Amino acid sequence: MTNEELHADFVNSFTELLVSYGKLSNSAERMYINISGQALIDSSDENKKQLEKASNLPIVLEEFIPLFLKLQYIIEEKIETE
C-alpha cells in the first residue's frame, strides 16, 4: 500500500470515528435530558443517582476530542515517515 492509500484509508476511518463520536454525544445529550425530566417528575434516590451518572457522561466524552487529535497527529506523522 502506498502512503497516499494509507492516508486515504486513515482519513476514512478517522471520519467514521468522528461521526460515531458525534452520534454518541448526541445520544448522551438526549439521555441526559430524558433523565433530567424523569428526576423532576420523580425525585427518588435511584433517579438522582442516574442523573448524577448522566451528568458526567458529556464531560467524559469531551475529553476524547484531544485524544482524537493526538491520534490523528501521530498517525499522519507515521504515514509521512514511511
C-alpha positions as CSV (number, residue, x, y, z in Angstrom):
1,M,0.0,0.0,0.0
2,T,1.3,3.4,-0.9
3,N,1.5,6.3,1.6
4,E,-1.4,8.0,-0.3
5,E,-3.6,4.9,0.0
6,L,-2.7,4.6,3.7
7,H,-3.5,8.3,4.3
8,A,-6.9,7.9,2.4
9,D,-7.7,4.9,4.5
10,F,-6.8,6.7,7.7
11,V,-8.9,9.7,6.7
12,N,-11.9,7.5,6.0
13,S,-11.5,5.6,9.3
14,F,-10.9,8.8,11.3
15,T,-14.0,10.4,9.7
16,E,-16.1,7.3,10.6
17,L,-14.8,7.6,14.2
18,L,-15.7,11.3,14.4
19,V,-19.2,10.6,13.0
20,S,-19.7,7.8,15.6
21,Y,-18.4,10.2,18.3
22,G,-21.0,12.8,17.2
23,K,-23.8,10.3,17.3
24,L,-22.7,9.2,20.8
25,S,-22.5,12.8,22.0
26,N,-26.0,13.5,20.7
27,S,-27.3,10.3,22.3
28,A,-25.7,11.3,25.6
29,E,-27.3,14.7,25.5
30,R,-30.8,13.2,24.7
31,M,-30.3,10.7,27.5
32,Y,-29.4,13.5,30.0
33,I,-32.5,15.5,29.0
34,N,-34.7,12.4,29.5
35,I,-33.2,11.5,32.9
36,S,-33.4,15.2,34.0
37,G,-37.1,15.2,33.2
38,Q,-37.7,11.9,35.0
39,A,-35.8,13.2,38.0
40,L,-38.1,16.3,38.1
41,I,-41.2,14.1,37.9
42,D,-40.0,11.5,40.4
43,S,-37.1,12.6,42.7
44,S,-36.4,9.1,44.1
45,D,-32.8,8.2,45.1
46,E,-32.5,6.0,42.0
47,N,-33.4,8.8,39.6
48,K,-31.0,11.1,41.4
49,K,-28.2,8.5,41.0
50,Q,-29.0,8.2,37.3
51,L,-29.0,11.9,36.8
52,E,-25.6,12.2,38.6
53,K,-24.1,9.5,36.3
54,A,-25.6,11.0,33.2
55,S,-24.3,14.5,34.0
56,N,-20.7,13.1,33.9
57,L,-21.0,11.5,30.5
58,P,-20.8,14.7,28.4
59,I,-17.6,15.6,30.4
60,V,-16.0,12.2,29.7
61,L,-16.9,12.5,26.0
62,E,-15.4,15.9,25.7
63,E,-12.1,14.5,27.0
64,F,-11.9,12.3,23.9
65,I,-11.5,15.2,21.5
66,P,-7.9,15.9,22.4
67,L,-7.2,12.2,22.2
68,F,-8.7,12.1,18.7
69,L,-6.5,15.0,17.6
70,K,-3.4,13.4,19.1
71,L,-4.1,10.1,17.4
72,Q,-4.6,11.9,14.1
73,Y,-1.2,13.7,14.5
74,I,0.7,10.6,15.4
75,I,-0.7,8.5,12.5
76,E,-0.1,11.3,10.0
77,E,3.5,11.6,11.2
78,K,3.9,7.8,10.8
79,I,2.4,7.8,7.3
80,E,4.7,10.7,6.2
81,T,7.9,9.0,7.5
82,E,7.2,5.6,5.9
